[in-house]
Each structure stands twice: as C-alpha cells, then as structure tokens.
Amino acid sequence: MNYPIAAAIGFAFIFGFSFPFTRMALDHIEPLHLLALRFLLATAVMQGLRAVGVIRVELSAHQWKSLLLLGFFQPFLYFICETVGIQLTSASEGGMMVAVIPIFTILFARIFLKEHPTPLQIGAVIMSVLGVLLIGTMQASEALGTNVLGLVILLGAPVAGASFSVLSRHLSQRFRPLEMTFVMMHFGALVFIPASLIQHAVTGQLSLFLQPLRIPQVIGGVAYLGVLSSVAAFFLMNFALSRLVASQISAFPSLTTLVAVTASVALLGEVLSWYHWVGGAMIITGVWGANYFGARSARRQRRLAG
C-alpha cells in the first residue's frame, strides 16, 4: 500500500466533511467560539494521548519557535478565513474555494522551491481562477454584496493553506509529522481560547463559555472538528507532505471540494445554482490539469536527466 497517498486521500475526505459540520455548528455559535472549543478539544486529546504514552513528543524551546510560523498559517490564518467565510457564504462555496489551494501552491513553489510551471499548467490555473470569478460574480448579483465579502475572506484560506503546504514540506526535513501536528494544535488553542474568553468577558457572558455544548449540532461539530478534522487530518496531512512533493499533494484539495459539495447537499440540503456547477467544474478541471501537466513535465525532465 502507498501510505502517503492513502494518508492524502484520508485527510481530503475528512476535510471535505468538515464544511457541513462547521456550517451546522455556526447556526448556534459564533466563529471564534467554535474555534476555541475545537482546539480546546484537540489539545486535550493530544495531551491525553501523550499522558498515557500513546504518543511521545519532546520539543525544546528553540524547536517550538521554529514551528510557530507553521501554526500561524495553519490553523490560525486558515481557520479564521474559512470559518468566518463559511458563516457569510455556504459550506458548498467554502468547499469549492479549497480547490484553489493548488493554484497558490504552484505559485509559492515557483517562488520558494524554484519549480517552474509549464504553459499548460498556467492555462489550467487560469481556468480555475475563472471558475472562482464566475461563482463570485454571480453570487454578488444575487446577494447584494454580502457573499462577496464572504468569498474574499474565504480566499484567504487557500493562500494560508498553500503557505502551510510549502512550509510543512520544508520543515519535514527536521521534524516528525506528529511534532508538527502537536505544535499546530497548541498554537490554535493558545490563540483562539483566550480570544474567545476575552470576547465572552467583554459581553458579560464568561459563565456561558461551555453552554453551547448542550446543543447536539454544536457537540457534533466540535467533536468532528476537534478530533478528526484537527488531530487526525493534520497528522495525515503532515505525514503526506513529508513523503510527497508539493506538486503531488496539491492534487488532493480537488477531492476535498467534491466531498464538501456532495456532503453539503446531502446533509444540509443546500441547493446549487448552475454557476456553482459550472464554476466548480472549471475549478476542479483546472486543478486536475495543473497537476497532470506538472507531473508529465516532471517525468519528462527525469528522462532527460537520466
């Protein structure tokens, strides 16, 4: 079995189902509050596993500092953009926006990893961008600008996601996937929990911090997001990134998009307009083309080098 590929498929499916779970929870709780509860549970799970000896993580202060930038991009910046963006738009649109991650990954890989996309890759990237623009333009005409803001905020998620992919690939030469995941979960907890507690204190509702956990949709959302979509999925993602090159891993957000859209329609009853289907098809086709032509170019270069 190809374990890195299996890990990539695993995190793509888990992330795909996270969108409807996020949407259901956000009907009853604010984005910052959801993030705080999510990473409170994620950190508790990791500390529990460490306490009973299931996992072993020993990091020096210097090593923690080396991994802080990774935590800034993922989970901090990515989840702020994703959670707020989904609240302003829909789980389906959030899932489609994830498909743009490979576009920024290719761009950042060119800048930081010195990879050079082919003209066919560039053409595929343009197709994906046009798909995003189609959804945004049509949504703006129906929502009087409300969802435009949501789409702009959502766009920050793939930028952060691509930055995380490149940085994680670089740090995997020095750190284990478990160590990176451990720091990421704690970074999220150290940022989102105090911020949410301050927000509750300012509004005089500090005693109500855990009250939403009485709501089934919030319990389900926090459990899925905290355990599966945080601890499990990010471990699988860091493992895959430690074994696969950036161009390989960038193909899997398109699978996340398909799972997210399908799950949102099935679980939430969201209705997709024609431009969602057309724009989504353009995004996924462009992402597939960018990775297919990139892999073909890499094989050609290896043959010439050999």
C-alpha positions in Angstrom: 0.0 0.0 0.0 1.2 3.5 -0.8 0.8 5.0 2.7 1.5 8.7 1.8 -1.2 8.6 -0.9 -3.6 6.8 1.4 -2.9 9.5 4.0 -3.6 12.2 1.5 -6.9 10.6 0.5 -7.8 10.3 4.2 -7.2 14.0 5.1 -9.0 15.1 1.9 -12.2 13.2 2.9 -12.0 14.3 6.5 -11.6 18.0 5.5 -14.4 17.6 2.9 -16.9 16.6 5.6 -15.7 19.4 7.9 -17.6 22.0 5.9 -21.2 20.9 6.7 -20.2 20.1 10.3 -18.9 23.7 10.6 -22.0 25.1 8.9 -24.3 23.2 11.3 -22.4 24.4 14.4 -22.2 28.0 13.2 -26.0 28.1 13.2 -25.8 28.1 17.0 -22.4 29.5 17.9 -20.0 32.3 16.8 -17.0 31.5 14.7 -14.4 32.5 17.3 -16.2 30.5 20.0 -16.3 27.4 17.7 -12.6 27.6 17.0 -11.9 27.9 20.7 -13.9 24.8 21.6 -12.4 22.9 18.6 -8.8 23.5 19.6 -9.6 23.0 23.3 -10.7 19.5 22.5 -7.9 18.9 20.0 -5.3 19.9 22.6 -6.9 17.9 25.3 -6.9 14.8 23.0 -3.2 15.2 22.2 -2.2 15.8 25.8 -4.3 12.8 26.9 -2.6 10.6 24.3 0.8 11.9 25.5 0.0 11.3 29.1 -0.9 7.6 28.6 2.1 7.0 26.4 0.4 6.6 23.1 2.4 9.4 21.5 5.8 10.8 22.5 6.6 14.5 21.9 9.7 16.2 23.3 10.4 19.6 21.9 12.9 22.2 23.1 12.0 25.9 23.3 14.1 26.5 20.1 12.2 23.8 18.3 8.8 25.3 19.3 9.9 28.7 17.9 10.9 27.0 14.7 7.4 25.6 14.3 5.4 28.7 15.3 5.2 30.1 11.8 3.6 26.8 10.7 1.0 27.3 13.4 0.3 30.9 12.2 -0.6 29.8 8.7 -2.4 26.6 9.9 -4.5 26.7 12.0 -4.7 30.4 12.8 -5.0 32.3 9.5 -6.5 29.4 7.6 -9.3 28.7 10.1 -10.1 32.4 10.7 -10.7 32.8 6.9 -12.5 29.5 6.5 -14.8 29.7 9.5 -15.8 33.4 9.0 -16.1 32.9 5.3 -18.4 29.9 5.6 -20.6 31.8 8.0 -21.1 34.6 5.4 -21.5 32.2 2.4 -22.2 28.5 2.5 -20.5 25.2 3.1 -20.6 24.4 -0.6 -18.8 27.6 -1.6 -16.3 27.1 1.2 -15.6 23.6 -0.2 -15.2 24.9 -3.7 -12.8 27.6 -2.6 -10.5 24.9 -1.1 -9.9 23.8 -4.7 -7.9 27.0 -5.3 -5.2 25.9 -2.9 -3.1 24.1 -5.6 -3.0 27.3 -7.6 -1.3 29.2 -4.8 0.8 26.1 -4.1 2.2 26.1 -7.6 2.9 29.9 -7.4 4.6 29.6 -4.0 6.5 26.5 -5.1 7.9 28.5 -8.0 9.0 31.3 -5.7 10.4 29.3 -2.8 11.1 25.9 -4.2 12.2 27.1 -7.7 9.7 24.9 -9.6 8.7 26.3 -13.0 5.1 25.6 -14.3 4.6 24.8 -18.0 2.3 26.8 -20.2 -0.3 24.1 -20.0 -0.2 24.3 -16.2 -0.6 28.1 -16.4 -3.6 27.7 -18.7 -5.2 25.2 -16.2 -4.6 27.7 -13.3 -6.3 30.4 -15.3 -9.3 28.1 -15.8 -9.6 27.5 -12.1 -9.4 31.2 -11.3 -12.1 31.9 -13.9 -14.3 29.4 -12.2 -13.9 31.2 -8.9 -14.6 34.5 -10.5 -17.8 33.1 -12.1 -19.1 32.0 -8.7 -18.2 35.2 -7.1 -19.7 37.4 -9.8 -23.0 35.5 -10.0 -23.3 35.3 -6.2 -22.7 39.1 -6.0 -25.7 39.8 -8.3 -28.0 37.7 -6.1 -26.8 38.6 -2.6 -26.2 42.4 -2.9 -22.6 42.1 -2.0 -23.0 40.1 1.3 -21.5 36.9 -0.1 -18.8 38.8 -2.0 -17.2 39.7 1.4 -17.5 36.1 2.4 -15.8 34.9 -0.8 -13.0 37.4 -0.3 -12.4 36.2 3.2 -12.6 32.6 2.0 -9.9 33.3 -0.5 -7.5 33.9 2.4 -7.9 30.2 3.3 -6.2 28.8 0.2 -3.4 31.4 0.5 -2.8 30.2 4.0 -3.2 26.6 3.0 -0.7 26.8 0.2 1.8 28.6 2.5 1.4 25.8 5.1 1.9 23.1 2.5 5.2 24.6 1.3 6.4 25.3 4.8 5.4 21.9 6.2 7.3 20.2 3.3 10.4 22.3 4.2 10.1 21.6 8.0 9.5 17.8 7.5 13.3 17.5 6.9 13.8 18.4 10.6 10.6 17.4 12.4 8.2 14.4 12.6 4.6 14.8 11.4 3.4 14.2 15.0 5.6 17.0 16.3 4.3 19.5 13.8 0.7 18.5 14.5 1.3 18.8 18.2 2.5 22.4 17.9 -0.2 23.3 15.5 -3.0 22.2 17.9 -1.5 24.0 20.8 -0.9 27.2 18.8 -4.6 27.1 17.9 -5.6 26.6 21.5 -3.3 29.4 22.8 -4.7 31.9 20.3 -8.4 31.1 20.0 -9.3 30.1 23.6 -8.0 33.4 25.2 -9.6 35.4 22.4 -13.0 33.8 22.9 -12.8 34.1 26.6 -12.0 37.8 26.3 -14.9 38.2 23.9 -17.2 36.5 26.5 -15.9 38.6 29.3 -16.4 41.9 27.5 -20.0 40.9 26.8 -20.6 39.7 30.4 -21.1 36.1 29.3 -18.0 34.4 30.5 -20.0 31.8 32.5 -21.7 30.8 29.3 -18.5 29.6 27.5 -19.3 25.9 27.7 -23.1 26.3 27.5 -23.3 25.7 23.7 -22.1 22.1 24.3 -25.7 21.3 25.4 -26.7 21.7 21.7 -26.4 18.5 19.7 -25.3 20.3 16.5 -22.5 22.0 18.4 -21.4 18.8 20.2 -21.2 17.0 16.8 -19.4 19.9 15.2 -16.8 20.3 17.9 -16.3 16.6 18.2 -15.7 16.1 14.5 -13.7 19.3 14.0 -11.6 18.8 17.2 -10.7 15.1 16.9 -11.0 14.1 13.2 -10.6 17.4 11.3 -7.8 18.7 13.6 -5.8 15.9 15.2 -6.3 13.1 12.7 -6.5 15.1 9.5 -3.5 17.3 10.2 -1.4 14.3 11.2 -2.3 12.6 7.9 -1.6 15.8 6.1 1.8 16.4 7.7 2.7 12.8 7.1 1.8 13.0 3.4 3.7 16.3 3.0 6.8 14.7 4.5 6.7 12.0 1.8 5.2 13.6 -1.3 6.4 16.6 -3.3 4.3 19.8 -3.4 3.0 19.1 -6.9 1.7 15.7 -5.8 0.0 16.9 -2.7 -1.7 19.8 -4.4 -4.0 17.5 -6.3 -6.0 16.5 -3.3 -7.9 19.7 -2.4 -10.0 19.0 -5.5 -11.1 15.7 -3.8 -11.9 17.8 -0.7 -14.0 20.0 -2.8 -16.0 17.2 -4.3 -16.6 15.6 -0.9 -17.5 19.0 0.6 -20.1 19.9 -2.0 -21.6 16.4 -2.0 -21.8 16.3 1.8 -23.3 19.8 2.0 -26.0 18.9 -0.5 -26.7 15.6 1.3 -26.5 16.7 4.9 -27.7 20.3 4.7 -30.0 20.3 1.7 -28.1 23.2 0.1 -29.2 24.0 -3.4 -26.6 24.6 -6.0 -27.3 27.0 -8.9 -26.0 26.4 -12.4 -23.0 28.7 -11.9 -21.9 26.6 -8.8 -21.8 23.5 -11.1 -20.1 25.3 -14.0 -17.7 27.2 -11.8 -17.0 24.1 -9.7 -16.3 22.0 -12.8 -13.9 24.7 -14.1 -12.1 24.8 -10.7 -11.7 21.1 -10.5 -10.7 20.7 -14.2 -8.2 23.4 -13.9 -6.7 21.9 -10.7 -6.5 18.5 -12.3 -4.9 19.9 -15.4 -2.3 21.9 -13.4 -1.2 18.8 -11.6 -1.4 16.4 -14.6 0.7 18.6 -16.8 3.1 19.3 -14.0 3.6 15.6 -13.3 4.1 14.9 -17.0 6.7 17.7 -17.2 8.5 16.2 -14.2 8.6 12.8 -15.8 10.0 14.3 -19.0 12.7 16.1 -17.1 13.7 13.0 -15.2 14.0 11.1 -18.5 16.2 13.8 -20.0 18.3 13.9 -16.8 18.7 10.1 -16.9 
